[in-house]
Amino acid sequence: EQTSVERCNSRMKSYLTANSLHVWGIDKVKTHIYLNAIVLLVSALAMAKESKKQQTA
């Protein structure tokens, strides 16, 4: 069974190009990963909001 951190890492690698970086340098890599994490969080929030909207409808 995967922990939540492992699931997040897996999703970032699979869907958000965290596995095949196209940038060089630690600062650019950190920025890329942070942006990926933000996208992952925003998409989770959007899914939760949509799910809540469907439950109340």
PDBQT receptor file of N, H, CA, C and O in Angstrom, charges set to zero:
ATOM      1  N   GLU A   1       0.841  -1.176   0.000  1.00  0.00    +0.000 N 
ATOM      2  CA  GLU A   1       0.000   0.000   0.000  1.00  0.00    +0.000 C 
ATOM      3  C   GLU A   1       0.891   1.246   0.000  1.00  0.00    +0.000 C 
ATOM      4  O   GLU A   1       1.842   1.349   0.775  1.00  0.00    +0.000 OA
ATOM      5  N   GLN A   2       0.561   2.180  -0.882  1.00  0.00    +0.000 N 
ATOM      6  H   GLN A   2      -0.211   2.095  -1.511  1.00  0.00    +0.000 HD
ATOM      7  CA  GLN A   2       1.337   3.412  -0.984  1.00  0.00    +0.000 C 
ATOM      8  C   GLN A   2       0.861   4.442   0.028  1.00  0.00    +0.000 C 
ATOM      9  O   GLN A   2      -0.327   4.531   0.336  1.00  0.00    +0.000 OA
ATOM     10  N   THR A   3       1.808   5.214   0.537  1.00  0.00    +0.000 N 
ATOM     11  H   THR A   3       2.773   5.141   0.287  1.00  0.00    +0.000 HD
ATOM     12  CA  THR A   3       1.433   6.335   1.389  1.00  0.00    +0.000 C 
ATOM     13  C   THR A   3       0.990   7.485   0.495  1.00  0.00    +0.000 C 
ATOM     14  O   THR A   3       1.174   7.443  -0.721  1.00  0.00    +0.000 OA
ATOM     15  N   SER A   4       0.413   8.500   1.101  1.00  0.00    +0.000 N 
ATOM     16  H   SER A   4       0.264   8.534   2.089  1.00  0.00    +0.000 HD
ATOM     17  CA  SER A   4      -0.078   9.635   0.305  1.00  0.00    +0.000 C 
ATOM     18  C   SER A   4       1.070  10.353  -0.397  1.00  0.00    +0.000 C 
ATOM     19  O   SER A   4       0.898  10.839  -1.515  1.00  0.00    +0.000 OA
ATOM     20  N   VAL A   5       2.235  10.425   0.240  1.00  0.00    +0.000 N 
ATOM     21  H   VAL A   5       2.374  10.030   1.148  1.00  0.00    +0.000 HD
ATOM     22  CA  VAL A   5       3.390  11.075  -0.392  1.00  0.00    +0.000 C 
ATOM     23  C   VAL A   5       3.826  10.289  -1.621  1.00  0.00    +0.000 C 
ATOM     24  O   VAL A   5       4.146  10.876  -2.655  1.00  0.00    +0.000 OA
ATOM     25  N   GLU A   6       3.840   8.966  -1.512  1.00  0.00    +0.000 N 
ATOM     26  H   GLU A   6       3.581   8.490  -0.672  1.00  0.00    +0.000 HD
ATOM     27  CA  GLU A   6       4.218   8.134  -2.651  1.00  0.00    +0.000 C 
ATOM     28  C   GLU A   6       3.225   8.286  -3.793  1.00  0.00    +0.000 C 
ATOM     29  O   GLU A   6       3.621   8.307  -4.958  1.00  0.00    +0.000 OA
ATOM     30  N   ARG A   7       1.928   8.393  -3.469  1.00  0.00    +0.000 N 
ATOM     31  H   ARG A   7       1.606   8.376  -2.522  1.00  0.00    +0.000 HD
ATOM     32  CA  ARG A   7       0.920   8.600  -4.513  1.00  0.00    +0.000 C 
ATOM     33  C   ARG A   7       1.127   9.941  -5.205  1.00  0.00    +0.000 C 
ATOM     34  O   ARG A   7       1.023  10.036  -6.428  1.00  0.00    +0.000 OA
ATOM     35  N   CYS A   8       1.417  10.970  -4.429  1.00  0.00    +0.000 N 
ATOM     36  H   CYS A   8       1.501  10.894  -3.436  1.00  0.00    +0.000 HD
ATOM     37  CA  CYS A   8       1.666  12.298  -5.025  1.00  0.00    +0.000 C 
ATOM     38  C   CYS A   8       2.887  12.264  -5.929  1.00  0.00    +0.000 C 
ATOM     39  O   CYS A   8       2.853  12.792  -7.041  1.00  0.00    +0.000 OA
ATOM     40  N   ASN A   9       3.963  11.647  -5.461  1.00  0.00    +0.000 N 
ATOM     41  H   ASN A   9       3.990  11.218  -4.558  1.00  0.00    +0.000 HD
ATOM     42  CA  ASN A   9       5.165  11.539  -6.294  1.00  0.00    +0.000 C 
ATOM     43  C   ASN A   9       4.879  10.767  -7.570  1.00  0.00    +0.000 C 
ATOM     44  O   ASN A   9       5.349  11.139  -8.644  1.00  0.00    +0.000 OA
ATOM     45  N   SER A  10       4.114   9.702  -7.455  1.00  0.00    +0.000 N 
ATOM     46  H   SER A  10       3.732   9.400  -6.582  1.00  0.00    +0.000 HD
ATOM     47  CA  SER A  10       3.772   8.901  -8.622  1.00  0.00    +0.000 C 
ATOM     48  C   SER A  10       2.955   9.705  -9.626  1.00  0.00    +0.000 C 
ATOM     49  O   SER A  10       3.206   9.640 -10.830  1.00  0.00    +0.000 OA
ATOM     50  N   ARG A  11       1.977  10.464  -9.133  1.00  0.00    +0.000 N 
ATOM     51  H   ARG A  11       1.773  10.517  -8.156  1.00  0.00    +0.000 HD
ATOM     52  CA  ARG A  11       1.158  11.294 -10.031  1.00  0.00    +0.000 C 
ATOM     53  C   ARG A  11       1.993  12.373 -10.696  1.00  0.00    +0.000 C 
ATOM     54  O   ARG A  11       1.822  12.655 -11.882  1.00  0.00    +0.000 OA
ATOM     55  N   MET A  12       2.899  12.978  -9.933  1.00  0.00    +0.000 N 
ATOM     56  H   MET A  12       3.038  12.748  -8.970  1.00  0.00    +0.000 HD
ATOM     57  CA  MET A  12       3.740  14.022 -10.516  1.00  0.00    +0.000 C 
ATOM     58  C   MET A  12       4.643  13.440 -11.601  1.00  0.00    +0.000 C 
ATOM     59  O   MET A  12       4.869  14.076 -12.630  1.00  0.00    +0.000 OA
ATOM     60  N   LYS A  13       5.155  12.243 -11.373  1.00  0.00    +0.000 N 
ATOM     61  H   LYS A  13       4.972  11.726 -10.537  1.00  0.00    +0.000 HD
ATOM     62  CA  LYS A  13       6.014  11.607 -12.370  1.00  0.00    +0.000 C 
ATOM     63  C   LYS A  13       5.217  11.178 -13.596  1.00  0.00    +0.000 C 
ATOM     64  O   LYS A  13       5.693  11.310 -14.724  1.00  0.00    +0.000 OA
ATOM     65  N   SER A  14       4.012  10.666 -13.381  1.00  0.00    +0.000 N 
ATOM     66  H   SER A  14       3.626  10.558 -12.465  1.00  0.00    +0.000 HD
ATOM     67  CA  SER A  14       3.211  10.150 -14.489  1.00  0.00    +0.000 C 
ATOM     68  C   SER A  14       2.570  11.242 -15.330  1.00  0.00    +0.000 C 
ATOM     69  O   SER A  14       2.606  11.190 -16.559  1.00  0.00    +0.000 OA
ATOM     70  N   TYR A  15       1.983  12.231 -14.666  1.00  0.00    +0.000 N 
ATOM     71  H   TYR A  15       1.953  12.274 -13.668  1.00  0.00    +0.000 HD
ATOM     72  CA  TYR A  15       1.156  13.207 -15.374  1.00  0.00    +0.000 C 
ATOM     73  C   TYR A  15       1.773  14.589 -15.516  1.00  0.00    +0.000 C 
ATOM     74  O   TYR A  15       1.352  15.357 -16.381  1.00  0.00    +0.000 OA
ATOM     75  N   LEU A  16       2.754  14.923 -14.698  1.00  0.00    +0.000 N 
ATOM     76  H   LEU A  16       3.096  14.299 -13.996  1.00  0.00    +0.000 HD
ATOM     77  CA  LEU A  16       3.260  16.294 -14.676  1.00  0.00    +0.000 C 
ATOM     78  C   LEU A  16       4.747  16.399 -15.012  1.00  0.00    +0.000 C 
ATOM     79  O   LEU A  16       5.401  17.351 -14.589  1.00  0.00    +0.000 OA
ATOM     80  N   THR A  17       5.272  15.478 -15.735  1.00  0.00    +0.000 N 
ATOM     81  H   THR A  17       4.741  14.704 -16.079  1.00  0.00    +0.000 HD
ATOM     82  CA  THR A  17       6.652  15.465 -16.249  1.00  0.00    +0.000 C 
ATOM     83  C   THR A  17       7.718  15.648 -15.179  1.00  0.00    +0.000 C 
ATOM     84  O   THR A  17       8.780  16.199 -15.468  1.00  0.00    +0.000 OA
ATOM     85  N   ALA A  18       7.467  15.202 -13.953  1.00  0.00    +0.000 N 
ATOM     86  H   ALA A  18       6.604  14.754 -13.719  1.00  0.00    +0.000 HD
ATOM     87  CA  ALA A  18       8.489  15.291 -12.914  1.00  0.00    +0.000 C 
ATOM     88  C   ALA A  18       9.571  14.236 -13.112  1.00  0.00    +0.000 C 
ATOM     89  O   ALA A  18      10.654  14.338 -12.537  1.00  0.00    +0.000 OA
ATOM     90  N   ASN A  19       9.284  13.234 -13.917  1.00  0.00    +0.000 N 
ATOM     91  H   ASN A  19       8.404  13.150 -14.385  1.00  0.00    +0.000 HD
ATOM     92  CA  ASN A  19      10.245  12.159 -14.145  1.00  0.00    +0.000 C 
ATOM     93  C   ASN A  19      11.233  12.501 -15.254  1.00  0.00    +0.000 C 
ATOM     94  O   ASN A  19      12.365  12.018 -15.236  1.00  0.00    +0.000 OA
ATOM     95  N   SER A  20      10.835  13.307 -16.198  1.00  0.00    +0.000 N 
ATOM     96  H   SER A  20       9.915  13.700 -16.212  1.00  0.00    +0.000 HD
ATOM     97  CA  SER A  20      11.722  13.675 -17.306  1.00  0.00    +0.000 C 
ATOM     98  C   SER A  20      11.829  15.197 -17.371  1.00  0.00    +0.000 C 
ATOM     99  O   SER A  20      11.105  15.859 -18.114  1.00  0.00    +0.000 OA
ATOM    100  N   LEU A  21      12.736  15.719 -16.588  1.00  0.00    +0.000 N 
ATOM    101  H   LEU A  21      13.325  15.180 -15.985  1.00  0.00    +0.000 HD
ATOM    102  CA  LEU A  21      12.893  17.170 -16.508  1.00  0.00    +0.000 C 
ATOM    103  C   LEU A  21      13.573  17.705 -17.762  1.00  0.00    +0.000 C 
ATOM    104  O   LEU A  21      14.438  17.054 -18.348  1.00  0.00    +0.000 OA
ATOM    105  N   HIS A  22      13.164  18.892 -18.153  1.00  0.00    +0.000 N 
ATOM    106  H   HIS A  22      12.462  19.420 -17.676  1.00  0.00    +0.000 HD
ATOM    107  CA  HIS A  22      13.739  19.545 -19.322  1.00  0.00    +0.000 C 
ATOM    108  C   HIS A  22      14.469  20.817 -18.924  1.00  0.00    +0.000 C 
ATOM    109  O   HIS A  22      14.729  21.683 -19.759  1.00  0.00    +0.000 OA
ATOM    110  N   VAL A  23      14.797  20.923 -17.642  1.00  0.00    +0.000 N 
ATOM    111  H   VAL A  23      14.586  20.220 -16.964  1.00  0.00    +0.000 HD
ATOM    112  CA  VAL A  23      15.513  22.086 -17.138  1.00  0.00    +0.000 C 
ATOM    113  C   VAL A  23      16.785  21.618 -16.436  1.00  0.00    +0.000 C 
ATOM    114  O   VAL A  23      16.882  20.466 -16.014  1.00  0.00    +0.000 OA
ATOM    115  N   TRP A  24      17.743  22.508 -16.318  1.00  0.00    +0.000 N 
ATOM    116  H   TRP A  24      17.663  23.444 -16.661  1.00  0.00    +0.000 HD
ATOM    117  CA  TRP A  24      19.013  22.198 -15.677  1.00  0.00    +0.000 C 
ATOM    118  C   TRP A  24      19.250  23.173 -14.540  1.00  0.00    +0.000 C 
ATOM    119  O   TRP A  24      18.831  24.329 -14.602  1.00  0.00    +0.000 OA
ATOM    120  N   GLY A  25      19.914  22.708 -13.518  1.00  0.00    +0.000 N 
ATOM    121  H   GLY A  25      20.254  21.769 -13.468  1.00  0.00    +0.000 HD
ATOM    122  CA  GLY A  25      20.232  23.547 -12.368  1.00  0.00    +0.000 C 
ATOM    123  C   GLY A  25      19.242  23.320 -11.242  1.00  0.00    +0.000 C 
ATOM    124  O   GLY A  25      18.044  23.155 -11.471  1.00  0.00    +0.000 OA
ATOM    125  N   ILE A  26      19.760  23.316 -10.025  1.00  0.00    +0.000 N 
ATOM    126  H   ILE A  26      20.733  23.450  -9.840  1.00  0.00    +0.000 HD
ATOM    127  CA  ILE A  26      18.924  22.981  -8.875  1.00  0.00    +0.000 C 
ATOM    128  C   ILE A  26      17.791  23.979  -8.685  1.00  0.00    +0.000 C 
ATOM    129  O   ILE A  26      16.681  23.582  -8.330  1.00  0.00    +0.000 OA
ATOM    130  N   ASP A  27      18.043  25.259  -8.913  1.00  0.00    +0.000 N 
ATOM    131  H   ASP A  27      18.945  25.581  -9.202  1.00  0.00    +0.000 HD
ATOM    132  CA  ASP A  27      16.979  26.255  -8.730  1.00  0.00    +0.000 C 
ATOM    133  C   ASP A  27      15.853  26.060  -9.734  1.00  0.00    +0.000 C 
ATOM    134  O   ASP A  27      14.679  26.165  -9.378  1.00  0.00    +0.000 OA
ATOM    135  N   LYS A  28      16.198  25.779 -10.983  1.00  0.00    +0.000 N 
ATOM    136  H   LYS A  28      17.151  25.694 -11.273  1.00  0.00    +0.000 HD
ATOM    137  CA  LYS A  28      15.173  25.564 -12.007  1.00  0.00    +0.000 C 
ATOM    138  C   LYS A  28      14.410  24.269 -11.749  1.00  0.00    +0.000 C 
ATOM    139  O   LYS A  28      13.200  24.204 -11.962  1.00  0.00    +0.000 OA
ATOM    140  N   VAL A  29      15.115  23.244 -11.293  1.00  0.00    +0.000 N 
ATOM    141  H   VAL A  29      16.098  23.297 -11.119  1.00  0.00    +0.000 HD
ATOM    142  CA  VAL A  29      14.460  21.969 -10.985  1.00  0.00    +0.000 C 
ATOM    143  C   VAL A  29      13.499  22.146  -9.813  1.00  0.00    +0.000 C 
ATOM    144  O   VAL A  29      12.372  21.650  -9.858  1.00  0.00    +0.000 OA
ATOM    145  N   LYS A  30      13.930  22.844  -8.768  1.00  0.00    +0.000 N 
ATOM    146  H   LYS A  30      14.845  23.246  -8.732  1.00  0.00    +0.000 HD
ATOM    147  CA  LYS A  30      13.042  23.085  -7.627  1.00  0.00    +0.000 C 
ATOM    148  C   LYS A  30      11.811  23.875  -8.048  1.00  0.00    +0.000 C 
ATOM    149  O   LYS A  30      10.697  23.568  -7.623  1.00  0.00    +0.000 OA
ATOM    150  N   THR A  31      12.006  24.887  -8.877  1.00  0.00    +0.000 N 
ATOM    151  H   THR A  31      12.911  25.136  -9.222  1.00  0.00    +0.000 HD
ATOM    152  CA  THR A  31      10.871  25.672  -9.361  1.00  0.00    +0.000 C 
ATOM    153  C   THR A  31       9.913  24.794 -10.149  1.00  0.00    +0.000 C 
ATOM    154  O   THR A  31       8.698  24.886  -9.975  1.00  0.00    +0.000 OA
ATOM    155  N   HIS A  32      10.450  23.948 -11.010  1.00  0.00    +0.000 N 
ATOM    156  H   HIS A  32      11.437  23.873 -11.151  1.00  0.00    +0.000 HD
ATOM    157  CA  HIS A  32       9.632  23.045 -11.821  1.00  0.00    +0.000 C 
ATOM    158  C   HIS A  32       8.813  22.111 -10.923  1.00  0.00    +0.000 C 
ATOM    159  O   HIS A  32       7.618  21.924 -11.150  1.00  0.00    +0.000 OA
ATOM    160  N   ILE A  33       9.446  21.533  -9.920  1.00  0.00    +0.000 N 
ATOM    161  H   ILE A  33      10.417  21.684  -9.736  1.00  0.00    +0.000 HD
ATOM    162  CA  ILE A  33       8.762  20.607  -9.020  1.00  0.00    +0.000 C 
ATOM    163  C   ILE A  33       7.721  21.342  -8.179  1.00  0.00    +0.000 C 
ATOM    164  O   ILE A  33       6.628  20.822  -7.954  1.00  0.00    +0.000 OA
ATOM    165  N   TYR A  34       8.052  22.547  -7.713  1.00  0.00    +0.000 N 
ATOM    166  H   TYR A  34       8.940  22.969  -7.896  1.00  0.00    +0.000 HD
ATOM    167  CA  TYR A  34       7.072  23.333  -6.947  1.00  0.00    +0.000 C 
ATOM    168  C   TYR A  34       5.850  23.653  -7.792  1.00  0.00    +0.000 C 
ATOM    169  O   TYR A  34       4.720  23.556  -7.312  1.00  0.00    +0.000 OA
ATOM    170  N   LEU A  35       6.064  24.033  -9.039  1.00  0.00    +0.000 N 
ATOM    171  H   LEU A  35       6.981  24.112  -9.429  1.00  0.00    +0.000 HD
ATOM    172  CA  LEU A  35       4.934  24.321  -9.926  1.00  0.00    +0.000 C 
ATOM    173  C   LEU A  35       4.096  23.070 -10.161  1.00  0.00    +0.000 C 
ATOM    174  O   LEU A  35       2.868  23.142 -10.204  1.00  0.00    +0.000 OA
ATOM    175  N   ASN A  36       4.757  21.925 -10.314  1.00  0.00    +0.000 N 
ATOM    176  H   ASN A  36       5.755  21.866 -10.280  1.00  0.00    +0.000 HD
ATOM    177  CA  ASN A  36       4.027  20.666 -10.462  1.00  0.00    +0.000 C 
ATOM    178  C   ASN A  36       3.182  20.382  -9.225  1.00  0.00    +0.000 C 
ATOM    179  O   ASN A  36       2.034  19.954  -9.342  1.00  0.00    +0.000 OA
ATOM    180  N   ALA A  37       3.744  20.619  -8.045  1.00  0.00    +0.000 N 
ATOM    181  H   ALA A  37       4.677  20.968  -7.951  1.00  0.00    +0.000 HD
ATOM    182  CA  ALA A  37       3.003  20.384  -6.804  1.00  0.00    +0.000 C 
ATOM    183  C   ALA A  37       1.794  21.312  -6.707  1.00  0.00    +0.000 C 
ATOM    184  O   ALA A  37       0.724  20.897  -6.262  1.00  0.00    +0.000 OA
ATOM    185  N   ILE A  38       1.963  22.566  -7.123  1.00  0.00    +0.000 N 
ATOM    186  H   ILE A  38       2.833  22.903  -7.484  1.00  0.00    +0.000 HD
ATOM    187  CA  ILE A  38       0.847  23.515  -7.106  1.00  0.00    +0.000 C 
ATOM    188  C   ILE A  38      -0.259  23.049  -8.038  1.00  0.00    +0.000 C 
ATOM    189  O   ILE A  38      -1.436  23.093  -7.678  1.00  0.00    +0.000 OA
ATOM    190  N   VAL A  39       0.111  22.605  -9.230  1.00  0.00    +0.000 N 
ATOM    191  H   VAL A  39       1.066  22.569  -9.522  1.00  0.00    +0.000 HD
ATOM    192  CA  VAL A  39      -0.882  22.107 -10.189  1.00  0.00    +0.000 C 
ATOM    193  C   VAL A  39      -1.611  20.899  -9.610  1.00  0.00    +0.000 C 
ATOM    194  O   VAL A  39      -2.828  20.784  -9.752  1.00  0.00    +0.000 OA
ATOM    195  N   LEU A  40      -0.886  20.010  -8.969  1.00  0.00    +0.000 N 
ATOM    196  H   LEU A  40       0.103  20.103  -8.854  1.00  0.00    +0.000 HD
ATOM    197  CA  LEU A  40      -1.495  18.827  -8.363  1.00  0.00    +0.000 C 
ATOM    198  C   LEU A  40      -2.482  19.228  -7.264  1.00  0.00    +0.000 C 
ATOM    199  O   LEU A  40      -3.576  18.670  -7.182  1.00  0.00    +0.000 OA
ATOM    200  N   LEU A  41      -2.105  20.183  -6.427  1.00  0.00    +0.000 N 
ATOM    201  H   LEU A  41      -1.216  20.636  -6.494  1.00  0.00    +0.000 HD
ATOM    202  CA  LEU A  41      -2.997  20.642  -5.360  1.00  0.00    +0.000 C 
ATOM    203  C   LEU A  41      -4.234  21.339  -5.909  1.00  0.00    +0.000 C 
ATOM    204  O   LEU A  41      -5.342  21.101  -5.429  1.00  0.00    +0.000 OA
ATOM    205  N   VAL A  42      -4.058  22.192  -6.902  1.00  0.00    +0.000 N 
ATOM    206  H   VAL A  42      -3.157  22.385  -7.292  1.00  0.00    +0.000 HD
ATOM    207  CA  VAL A  42      -5.198  22.905  -7.488  1.00  0.00    +0.000 C 
ATOM    208  C   VAL A  42      -6.158  21.928  -8.148  1.00  0.00    +0.000 C 
ATOM    209  O   VAL A  42      -7.374  22.088  -8.044  1.00  0.00    +0.000 OA
ATOM    210  N   SER A  43      -5.629  20.924  -8.822  1.00  0.00    +0.000 N 
ATOM    211  H   SER A  43      -4.641  20.793  -8.907  1.00  0.00    +0.000 HD
ATOM    212  CA  SER A  43      -6.514  19.946  -9.457  1.00  0.00    +0.000 C 
ATOM    213  C   SER A  43      -7.266  19.133  -8.401  1.00  0.00    +0.000 C 
ATOM    214  O   SER A  43      -8.434  18.800  -8.603  1.00  0.00    +0.000 OA
ATOM    215  N   ALA A  44      -6.618  18.810  -7.284  1.00  0.00    +0.000 N 
ATOM    216  H   ALA A  44      -5.669  19.080  -7.121  1.00  0.00    +0.000 HD
ATOM    217  CA  ALA A  44      -7.304  18.095  -6.205  1.00  0.00    +0.000 C 
ATOM    218  C   ALA A  44      -8.404  18.963  -5.598  1.00  0.00    +0.000 C 
ATOM    219  O   ALA A  44      -9.491  18.467  -5.300  1.00  0.00    +0.000 OA
ATOM    220  N   LEU A  45      -8.131  20.250  -5.416  1.00  0.00    +0.000 N 
ATOM    221  H   LEU A  45      -7.249  20.653  -5.658  1.00  0.00    +0.000 HD
ATOM    222  CA  LEU A  45      -9.154  21.160  -4.896  1.00  0.00    +0.000 C 
ATOM    223  C   LEU A  45     -10.335  21.279  -5.856  1.00  0.00    +0.000 C 
ATOM    224  O   LEU A  45     -11.489  21.304  -5.428  1.00  0.00    +0.000 OA
ATOM    225  N   ALA A  46     -10.044  21.352  -7.144  1.00  0.00    +0.000 N 
ATOM    226  H   ALA A  46      -9.107  21.331  -7.492  1.00  0.00    +0.000 HD
ATOM    227  CA  ALA A  46     -11.112  21.452  -8.139  1.00  0.00    +0.000 C 
ATOM    228  C   ALA A  46     -11.973  20.194  -8.140  1.00  0.00    +0.000 C 
ATOM    229  O   ALA A  46     -13.197  20.275  -8.241  1.00  0.00    +0.000 OA
ATOM    230  N   MET A  47     -11.337  19.037  -8.029  1.00  0.00    +0.000 N 
ATOM    231  H   MET A  47     -10.343  18.970  -7.948  1.00  0.00    +0.000 HD
ATOM    232  CA  MET A  47     -12.093  17.785  -7.982  1.00  0.00    +0.000 C 
ATOM    233  C   MET A  47     -12.959  17.716  -6.721  1.00  0.00    +0.000 C 
ATOM    234  O   MET A  47     -14.104  17.267  -6.779  1.00  0.00    +0.000 OA
ATOM    235  N   ALA A  48     -12.422  18.155  -5.597  1.00  0.00    +0.000 N 
ATOM    236  H   ALA A  48     -11.492  18.520  -5.550  1.00  0.00    +0.000 HD
ATOM    237  CA  ALA A  48     -13.192  18.142  -4.352  1.00  0.00    +0.000 C 
ATOM    238  C   ALA A  48     -14.375  19.097  -4.438  1.00  0.00    +0.000 C 
ATOM    239  O   ALA A  48     -15.470  18.778  -3.973  1.00  0.00    +0.000 OA
ATOM    240  N   LYS A  49     -14.160  20.261  -5.028  1.00  0.00    +0.000 N 
ATOM    241  H   LYS A  49     -13.271  20.521  -5.406  1.00  0.00    +0.000 HD
ATOM    242  CA  LYS A  49     -15.243  21.236  -5.176  1.00  0.00    +0.000 C 
ATOM    243  C   LYS A  49     -16.332  20.692  -6.090  1.00  0.00    +0.000 C 
ATOM    244  O   LYS A  49     -17.519  20.838  -5.797  1.00  0.00    +0.000 OA
ATOM    245  N   GLU A  50     -15.941  20.072  -7.183  1.00  0.00    +0.000 N 
ATOM    246  H   GLU A  50     -14.977  19.953  -7.420  1.00  0.00    +0.000 HD
ATOM    247  CA  GLU A  50     -16.913  19.497  -8.116  1.00  0.00    +0.000 C 
ATOM    248  C   GLU A  50     -17.684  18.358  -7.456  1.00  0.00    +0.000 C 
ATOM    249  O   GLU A  50     -18.894  18.233  -7.645  1.00  0.00    +0.000 OA
ATOM    250  N   SER A  51     -16.992  17.537  -6.690  1.00  0.00    +0.000 N 
ATOM    251  H   SER A  51     -16.010  17.638  -6.536  1.00  0.00    +0.000 HD
ATOM    252  CA  SER A  51     -17.647  16.436  -5.988  1.00  0.00    +0.000 C 
ATOM    253  C   SER A  51     -18.660  16.964  -4.976  1.00  0.00    +0.000 C 
ATOM    254  O   SER A  51     -19.763  16.429  -4.859  1.00  0.00    +0.000 OA
ATOM    255  N   LYS A  52     -18.288  18.005  -4.251  1.00  0.00    +0.000 N 
ATOM    256  H   LYS A  52     -17.392  18.440  -4.346  1.00  0.00    +0.000 HD
ATOM    257  CA  LYS A  52     -19.201  18.602  -3.274  1.00  0.00    +0.000 C 
ATOM    258  C   LYS A  52     -20.413  19.214  -3.969  1.00  0.00    +0.000 C 
ATOM    259  O   LYS A  52     -21.534  19.126  -3.467  1.00  0.00    +0.000 OA
ATOM    260  N   LYS A  53     -20.185  19.834  -5.126  1.00  0.00    +0.000 N 
ATOM    261  H   LYS A  53     -19.274  19.906  -5.533  1.00  0.00    +0.000 HD
ATOM    262  CA  LYS A  53     -21.276  20.443  -5.885  1.00  0.00    +0.000 C 
ATOM    263  C   LYS A  53     -22.260  19.375  -6.353  1.00  0.00    +0.000 C 
ATOM    264  O   LYS A  53     -23.471  19.593  -6.312  1.00  0.00    +0.000 OA
ATOM    265  N   GLN A  54     -21.755  18.227  -6.796  1.00  0.00    +0.000 N 
ATOM    266  H   GLN A  54     -20.772  18.050  -6.829  1.00  0.00    +0.000 HD
ATOM    267  CA  GLN A  54     -22.624  17.153  -7.269  1.00  0.00    +0.000 C 
ATOM    268  C   GLN A  54     -23.413  16.526  -6.121  1.00  0.00    +0.000 C 
ATOM    269  O   GLN A  54     -24.546  16.087  -6.316  1.00  0.00    +0.000 OA
ATOM    270  N   GLN A  55     -22.827  16.480  -4.934  1.00  0.00    +0.000 N 
ATOM    271  H   GLN A  55     -21.906  16.836  -4.775  1.00  0.00    +0.000 HD
ATOM    272  CA  GLN A  55     -23.526  15.902  -3.785  1.00  0.00    +0.000 C 
ATOM    273  C   GLN A  55     -24.696  16.771  -3.350  1.00  0.00    +0.000 C 
ATOM    274  O   GLN A  55     -25.719  16.254  -2.900  1.00  0.00    +0.000 OA
ATOM    275  N   THR A  56     -24.556  18.084  -3.481  1.00  0.00    +0.000 N 
ATOM    276  H   THR A  56     -23.725  18.504  -3.847  1.00  0.00    +0.000 HD
ATOM    277  CA  THR A  56     -25.627  18.981  -3.054  1.00  0.00    +0.000 C 
ATOM    278  C   THR A  56     -26.704  19.140  -4.115  1.00  0.00    +0.000 C 
ATOM    279  O   THR A  56     -27.804  19.603  -3.811  1.00  0.00    +0.000 OA
ATOM    280  N   ALA A  57     -26.408  18.766  -5.346  1.00  0.00    +0.000 N 
ATOM    281  H   ALA A  57     -25.515  18.390  -5.593  1.00  0.00    +0.000 HD
ATOM    282  CA  ALA A  57     -27.380  18.941  -6.438  1.00  0.00    +0.000 C 
ATOM    283  C   ALA A  57     -28.420  17.849  -6.449  1.00  0.00    +0.000 C 
ATOM    284  O   ALA A  57     -29.307  17.851  -7.303  1.00  0.00    +0.000 OA
TER     285      ALA A  57
